[in-house]
């Protein structure tokens, strides 16, 4: 989220909306509620507590080397017409696409 936040102006300049969906409980182990009360982001943040969204978009991970009942980190670039222009699904919980890689699909 820090990378998205620091690059938010670049997304905004290109007319792109940014939203973050996290597959965790808001009051769970990672203290999501506590975090969002302390930090305001310029984009909406959804806690997918039931994993309904991660299932719908095919990034749910029941069991993996780095966790269980979670989601693969994924980035979706959706064009203004609603069509998906690009999907990047990370193999691990720490891997993320570079911001420049995401931005190139917004031209």
C-alpha positions in Angstrom: 0.0 0.0 0.0 2.9 2.3 0.6 4.0 2.0 -3.0 0.5 2.8 -4.2 0.2 5.7 -1.9 3.4 7.3 -2.9 2.5 6.8 -6.6 -1.1 7.9 -6.2 -0.6 11.2 -7.9 0.7 9.4 -11.0 -2.4 7.2 -11.1 -4.7 10.2 -10.6 -2.9 12.2 -13.4 -3.8 9.3 -15.7 -7.4 9.3 -14.6 -7.1 5.9 -12.9 -8.9 4.9 -9.8 -7.1 2.9 -7.2 -8.6 0.5 -4.6 -7.0 -2.0 -2.3 -8.7 -5.3 -1.3 -7.1 -7.2 1.6 -8.0 -10.8 2.4 -8.0 -10.5 6.1 -10.3 -9.8 9.1 -10.4 -6.1 10.1 -10.0 -7.1 13.7 -7.7 -10.0 13.0 -4.1 -10.9 13.7 -2.6 -8.2 11.5 -4.6 -5.4 13.3 -6.2 -3.9 10.1 -8.7 -1.8 12.0 -5.9 -0.3 14.1 -3.8 0.4 11.1 -6.6 2.2 9.1 -7.6 4.3 12.1 -4.0 5.6 12.3 -3.4 6.0 8.6 -5.6 7.6 6.0 -5.1 6.5 2.4 -6.2 8.4 -0.7 -7.9 5.3 -2.0 -10.6 3.0 -0.7 -9.6 -0.1 1.3 -11.8 -3.2 1.5 -11.3 -6.0 4.0 -12.4 -9.2 2.3 -13.1 -11.0 5.5 -15.2 -13.8 3.9 -12.8 -14.2 0.9 -15.8 -13.7 -1.4 -13.9 -11.2 -3.6 -10.7 -13.2 -3.7 -12.7 -16.3 -4.8 -14.6 -14.3 -7.4 -11.4 -13.1 -9.0 -9.6 -16.4 -8.8 -6.8 -15.4 -6.5 -7.8 -17.3 -3.4 -5.2 -19.6 -2.0 -6.3 -22.4 0.3 -2.9 -23.7 1.2 0.5 -22.5 0.1 4.1 -22.3 1.3 3.6 -18.9 2.8 0.1 -19.2 4.2 -3.3 -20.7 4.2 -6.8 -19.3 3.6 -5.4 -16.2 2.1 -5.2 -14.6 -1.3 -2.3 -14.3 -3.7 -1.4 -10.7 -4.0 -2.9 -9.6 -7.3 -3.1 -6.4 -9.3 -5.9 -5.8 -11.8 -5.9 -2.9 -14.2 -9.4 -2.2 -15.4 -10.0 0.2 -18.3 -12.7 2.8 -18.1 -15.0 0.6 -20.2 -14.8 -2.0 -17.4 -12.6 -4.5 -19.3 -9.6 -5.9 -17.6 -6.4 -4.7 -19.4 -3.9 -6.6 -17.2 -3.7 -8.9 -14.2 -0.6 -9.5 -12.3 -0.7 -12.4 -9.7 2.2 -12.7 -7.3 3.6 -16.1 -6.4 4.4 -15.1 -2.8 3.0 -12.8 -0.2 6.0 -10.4 -0.5 6.2 -10.2 -4.3 4.5 -7.2 -5.9 4.6 -5.7 -9.5 6.6 -2.6 -9.9 4.5 0.6 -10.1 5.9 1.4 -13.6 4.7 -2.0 -14.8 1.2 -1.2 -13.7 1.3 2.3 -15.1 2.2 1.2 -18.6 -1.2 -0.4 -18.9 -2.9 2.9 -18.2 -1.8 4.7 -21.4 
